[in-house]
Amino acid sequence: MNNEGIKKAIDYFLSKNNETNKEFYENLLVESNQLESLREDVDAGLLRLKKSIIASNLHLIIDKIFKGNNDDVIEILQNTKNRTLFYDFTEEFNKFLILYEQYNNRLEFSSPDLGELKELFVLKDEKLFEIIKEINLDNQ
């Protein structure tokens, strides 16, 4: 993809605030790769959470609760043969929150440059990782 304009802007921003050299960009790439791995774990956790929600009909229960259809909620629960699905959801949700906190802490504390770039340039994670890889290749 054509990221030349944003790469130049990021490179300029980084060189203004840091001593940018080959080692700096390599470290930024390492941080980016670690963050990317955590983000993949978060995405996988979301997928497992989605499957758990569907398996337990939790989305239907929540919809009925918000609509005030209490009798329908009770009926769904009574017709649910395997109520352990609700505990599975709770377990998956807890796992997801832990993954998210690991990702967020790395972004905020271990990789503040990446967090600042993401926020300042309004980049989605995938785009940020792609641009950091390209910048690193350009600076080799």
ZAPA-539439 format. One record per residue (C-alpha): residue in three letters; x, y, z. Coordinates in Angstrom, 3 decimals, padded with zeros to 6 digits. Example, Ala and Ser with C-alpha at 12.3 -4.5 7.8 and 13.67 -1.06 7.14 Angstrom:
// residues 2
{'Ala', {012.300, -004.500, 007.800}}
{'Ser', {013.670, -001.060, 007.140}}
// end
This chain:
// residues 140
{'Met', {000.000, 000.000, 000.000}}
{'Asn', {001.074, 003.563, -000.521}}
{'Asn', {002.045, 004.846, 002.891}}
{'Glu', {004.738, 007.286, 001.772}}
{'Gly', {003.069, 010.439, 003.081}}
{'Ile', {002.261, 009.051, 006.492}}
{'Lys', {005.660, 007.339, 006.730}}
{'Lys', {007.375, 010.685, 006.114}}
{'Ala', {005.170, 012.388, 008.708}}
{'Ile', {005.855, 009.662, 011.287}}
{'Asp', {009.573, 009.695, 010.517}}
{'Tyr', {009.650, 013.476, 010.912}}
{'Phe', {007.708, 013.282, 014.169}}
{'Leu', {009.984, 010.572, 015.559}}
{'Ser', {013.165, 012.391, 014.558}}
{'Lys', {011.886, 015.545, 016.254}}
{'Asn', {011.310, 013.803, 019.591}}
{'Asn', {013.974, 011.066, 019.582}}
{'Glu', {017.459, 010.308, 018.436}}
{'Thr', {016.502, 008.207, 015.448}}
{'Asn', {019.066, 005.773, 014.193}}
{'Lys', {019.081, 002.202, 012.951}}
{'Glu', {018.955, 000.832, 016.518}}
{'Phe', {015.992, 003.067, 017.406}}
{'Tyr', {013.998, 001.777, 014.428}}
{'Glu', {014.943, -001.822, 015.174}}
{'Asn', {013.729, -001.420, 018.761}}
{'Leu', {010.527, 000.171, 017.502}}
{'Leu', {010.033, -002.812, 015.182}}
{'Val', {010.580, -005.272, 018.048}}
{'Glu', {008.031, -003.393, 020.173}}
{'Ser', {005.652, -003.322, 017.220}}
{'Asn', {005.993, -007.079, 016.661}}
{'Gln', {005.359, -007.800, 020.345}}
{'Leu', {002.327, -005.531, 020.342}}
{'Glu', {001.080, -007.103, 017.125}}
{'Ser', {001.303, -010.557, 018.714}}
{'Leu', {-000.693, -009.366, 021.720}}
{'Arg', {-003.267, -007.767, 019.422}}
{'Glu', {-003.655, -011.088, 017.582}}
{'Asp', {-004.277, -012.750, 020.965}}
{'Val', {-006.899, -010.099, 021.778}}
{'Asp', {-008.602, -010.650, 018.423}}
{'Ala', {-008.609, -014.427, 018.969}}
{'Gly', {-010.050, -013.853, 022.455}}
{'Leu', {-012.834, -011.758, 020.946}}
{'Leu', {-013.639, -014.545, 018.513}}
{'Arg', {-013.830, -017.098, 021.350}}
{'Leu', {-016.028, -014.669, 023.287}}
{'Lys', {-018.325, -014.244, 020.289}}
{'Lys', {-018.661, -018.028, 019.932}}
{'Ser', {-019.478, -018.313, 023.623}}
{'Ile', {-022.139, -015.609, 023.352}}
{'Ile', {-023.766, -017.368, 020.407}}
{'Ala', {-023.586, -020.818, 022.035}}
{'Ser', {-025.267, -019.575, 025.205}}
{'Asn', {-027.898, -017.408, 023.476}}
{'Leu', {-026.679, -014.627, 025.710}}
{'His', {-027.310, -012.045, 023.000}}
{'Leu', {-030.983, -013.038, 022.980}}
{'Ile', {-031.198, -012.913, 026.766}}
{'Ile', {-029.641, -009.444, 026.892}}
{'Asp', {-031.984, -008.232, 024.155}}
{'Lys', {-035.011, -009.516, 026.105}}
{'Ile', {-033.730, -007.927, 029.315}}
{'Phe', {-033.392, -004.518, 027.656}}
{'Lys', {-036.848, -004.812, 026.118}}
{'Gly', {-038.297, -005.651, 029.527}}
{'Asn', {-039.462, -009.117, 028.434}}
{'Asn', {-038.687, -010.801, 031.744}}
{'Asp', {-040.912, -013.800, 031.028}}
{'Asp', {-039.022, -014.441, 027.781}}
{'Val', {-035.729, -014.330, 029.681}}
{'Ile', {-036.993, -016.907, 032.174}}
{'Glu', {-038.261, -019.066, 029.319}}
{'Ile', {-034.883, -018.991, 027.542}}
{'Leu', {-033.137, -019.948, 030.781}}
{'Gln', {-035.619, -022.761, 031.453}}
{'Asn', {-035.150, -024.110, 027.934}}
{'Thr', {-031.370, -024.027, 028.209}}
{'Lys', {-030.379, -027.599, 028.969}}
{'Asn', {-026.693, -026.900, 029.503}}
{'Arg', {-026.461, -023.849, 031.750}}
{'Thr', {-022.714, -024.279, 032.091}}
{'Leu', {-022.532, -022.338, 028.816}}
{'Phe', {-023.126, -019.197, 030.861}}
{'Tyr', {-020.139, -020.010, 033.037}}
{'Asp', {-018.109, -020.675, 029.890}}
{'Phe', {-018.993, -017.171, 028.728}}
{'Thr', {-017.906, -015.683, 032.055}}
{'Glu', {-014.623, -017.567, 031.871}}
{'Glu', {-013.997, -016.450, 028.269}}
{'Phe', {-014.857, -012.875, 029.177}}
{'Asn', {-012.374, -012.908, 032.063}}
{'Lys', {-009.665, -014.327, 029.787}}
{'Phe', {-010.428, -011.661, 027.204}}
{'Leu', {-010.170, -008.858, 029.760}}
{'Ile', {-006.784, -010.161, 030.905}}
{'Leu', {-005.526, -010.256, 027.298}}
{'Tyr', {-006.837, -006.766, 026.667}}
{'Glu', {-005.132, -005.404, 029.786}}
{'Gln', {-001.830, -006.985, 028.731}}
{'Tyr', {-002.173, -005.390, 025.299}}
{'Asn', {-003.187, -002.017, 026.721}}
{'Asn', {-000.390, -001.990, 029.309}}
{'Arg', {002.221, -002.815, 026.673}}
{'Leu', {000.889, -000.066, 024.431}}
{'Glu', {000.779, 002.471, 027.249}}
{'Phe', {003.860, 001.636, 029.316}}
{'Ser', {006.251, -000.587, 027.349}}
{'Ser', {005.731, 000.985, 023.928}}
{'Pro', {004.723, 004.605, 024.539}}
{'Asp', {006.119, 005.717, 021.168}}
{'Leu', {003.746, 003.339, 019.390}}
{'Gly', {000.823, 004.459, 021.526}}
{'Glu', {001.601, 008.085, 020.776}}
{'Leu', {001.898, 007.403, 017.043}}
{'Lys', {-001.363, 005.477, 017.027}}
{'Glu', {-003.182, 008.297, 018.777}}
{'Leu', {-001.543, 011.230, 017.015}}
{'Phe', {-001.893, 009.846, 013.488}}
{'Val', {-005.245, 008.143, 014.198}}
{'Leu', {-004.001, 004.765, 013.020}}
{'Lys', {-005.576, 001.391, 013.504}}
{'Asp', {-003.214, -001.203, 014.920}}
{'Glu', {-002.791, -003.125, 011.690}}
{'Lys', {-001.885, 000.021, 009.756}}
{'Leu', {000.552, 001.121, 012.482}}
{'Phe', {002.343, -002.241, 012.428}}
{'Glu', {002.543, -002.166, 008.632}}
{'Ile', {004.006, 001.352, 008.582}}
{'Ile', {006.571, 000.582, 011.305}}
{'Lys', {007.747, -002.427, 009.281}}
{'Glu', {008.067, -000.277, 006.160}}
{'Ile', {009.939, 002.479, 008.000}}
{'Asn', {012.318, -000.091, 009.456}}
{'Leu', {012.984, -001.546, 006.014}}
{'Asp', {013.611, 001.948, 004.621}}
{'Asn', {016.157, 002.647, 007.364}}
{'Gln', {018.244, -000.494, 006.935}}
// end
